[in-house]
Amino acid sequence: MAFYFTGTGNSLYIAKRLDNRPISIPQVIHQPQLEFAADKIGIVAPVYGHEVPTMVKDFLKRARFQTDYFYMVLTYGNRHGGAAELAKQFCEECGITVSYINVILMADNWLPSFDMEEQQQIDKDVEGQLASILHDLNARKRMISEVTENDRAAHRQFLQFISQAPDDSWQNLIRITDSCVGCGICEKVCPSASIHLKDGKAVYIPGNCQTCFACTHACPQKAIGLTVPEKNPHARYRNEHISVQEIIQANSQRG
Ligand SMILES: Cc1cc2nc3c(=O)[nH]c(=O)nc-3n(C[C@H](O)[C@H](O)[C@H](O)COP(=O)(O)O)c2cc1C
């Protein structure tokens, strides 16, 4: 059994390679009972600011897992900042005993810092990393991937940086432009119902946004941008193995 969260498909691709029928966290989180029992239970999620997304944290807090082997695989794009150690700490706070956490370097979908055209051209040897993780999981290896003092320092620096920004700045990143034609794809790929169509145009509703950028990357018109400068506003990303339809199935909160 494996659960996943995804904005642009990286984590869904990994989840699909680790499990035949991975379960979407934005869908399952609405169940009244979050009790799961299996021989092996995993979480696949992107790294956001060296941690897991808020919705994944909420799921970990509320769910009860009965298993002898709980694992996490965290996808990241550039600097994991000790994500494995931070995730382990968080799980322990939730009463979850973790057997294995690893990180996997993939395309970085963080638009302020990275050009998506460039990201798609860089070979990060995802298949090689994945083969090693699959080997570990088949062997039920017990390990938390290594975290260095530099990683911890990077996280401290990041915390210092965000402490200077207003609390709601993460909720004010999305900007819908006049190029919106009201196709509604952004509404369908949003895992937190933070975009709705009104009078034939997309409207962003802050408050519960996960900042996954699924809307921004999936918009066929490139009509969704950010309120902060982007490295390349003309380039968008989706994992090459994952379709828009799969992101919609994973995230849609309609109906
Ligand atoms: C809000 C946000 C924060 C991110 N923070 C980090 C980070 O701290 N370190 C990093 O290496 N990548 C970071 N990334 C990049 C993603 O972790 C990476 O691209 C991930 O594989 C995306 O997974 P997905 O395609 O399943 O959404 C961030 C991306 C977003 C959208």
The ligand as an SDF file (V2000), in Angstrom:
LIG
                    3D

 31 33  0  0  0  0  0  0  0  0999 V2000
    6.4320   24.9640   -3.0410 C   0  0  0  0  0  0  0  0  0  0  0  0
    7.6130   24.1530   -3.5180 C   0  0  0  0  0  0  0  0  0  0  0  0
    8.7260   24.0350   -2.6940 C   0  0  0  0  0  0  0  0  0  0  0  0
    9.8020   23.2610   -3.1010 C   0  0  0  0  0  0  0  0  0  0  0  0
   10.8710   23.1250   -2.2520 N   0  0  0  0  0  0  0  0  0  0  0  0
   11.9240   22.3790   -2.6280 C   0  0  0  0  0  0  0  0  0  0  0  0
   13.0470   22.2400   -1.7590 C   0  0  0  0  0  0  0  0  0  0  0  0
   13.0770   22.7310   -0.6290 O   0  0  0  0  0  0  0  0  0  0  0  0
   14.1170   21.5310   -2.2070 N   0  0  0  0  0  0  0  0  0  0  0  0
   14.1200   20.9420   -3.4470 C   0  0  0  0  0  0  0  0  0  0  0  0
   15.1220   20.3310   -3.8000 O   0  0  0  0  0  0  0  0  0  0  0  0
   13.0460   21.0090   -4.2820 N   0  0  0  0  0  0  0  0  0  0  0  0
   11.9520   21.7190   -3.8990 C   0  0  0  0  0  0  0  0  0  0  0  0
   10.8720   21.8170   -4.7400 N   0  0  0  0  0  0  0  0  0  0  0  0
   10.8390   21.0060   -5.9780 C   0  0  0  0  0  0  0  0  0  0  0  0
   10.0050   19.7350   -5.8280 C   0  0  0  0  0  0  0  0  0  0  0  0
   10.2490   19.0980   -4.5860 O   0  0  0  0  0  0  0  0  0  0  0  0
   10.2550   18.7000   -6.9400 C   0  0  0  0  0  0  0  0  0  0  0  0
   10.2320   19.2760   -8.2020 O   0  0  0  0  0  0  0  0  0  0  0  0
    9.2650   17.5470   -6.8410 C   0  0  0  0  0  0  0  0  0  0  0  0
    9.7830   16.4180   -7.4910 O   0  0  0  0  0  0  0  0  0  0  0  0
    7.9120   17.8640   -7.4390 C   0  0  0  0  0  0  0  0  0  0  0  0
    7.0690   16.7390   -7.2790 O   0  0  0  0  0  0  0  0  0  0  0  0
    5.6790   16.5810   -8.0230 P   0  0  0  0  0  0  0  0  0  0  0  0
    5.9820   16.6160   -9.5130 O   0  0  0  0  0  0  0  0  0  0  0  0
    5.1770   15.2600   -7.5920 O   0  0  0  0  0  0  0  0  0  0  0  0
    4.8110   17.7030   -7.6320 O   0  0  0  0  0  0  0  0  0  0  0  0
    9.7860   22.5960   -4.3650 C   0  0  0  0  0  0  0  0  0  0  0  0
    8.6720   22.7380   -5.2040 C   0  0  0  0  0  0  0  0  0  0  0  0
    7.6020   23.5180   -4.7870 C   0  0  0  0  0  0  0  0  0  0  0  0
    6.4080   23.6470   -5.7100 C   0  0  0  0  0  0  0  0  0  0  0  0
  1  2  1  0
  2  3  1  0
  2 30  2  0
  3  4  2  0
  4  5  1  0
  4 28  1  0
  5  6  2  0
  6  7  1  0
  6 13  1  0
  7  8  2  0
  7  9  1  0
  9 10  1  0
 10 11  2  0
 10 12  1  0
 12 13  2  0
 13 14  1  0
 14 15  1  0
 14 28  1  0
 15 16  1  0
 16 17  1  0
 16 18  1  0
 18 19  1  0
 18 20  1  0
 20 21  1  0
 20 22  1  0
 22 23  1  0
 23 24  1  0
 24 25  2  0
 24 26  1  0
 24 27  1  0
 28 29  2  0
 29 30  1  0
 30 31  1  0
M  END
$$$$
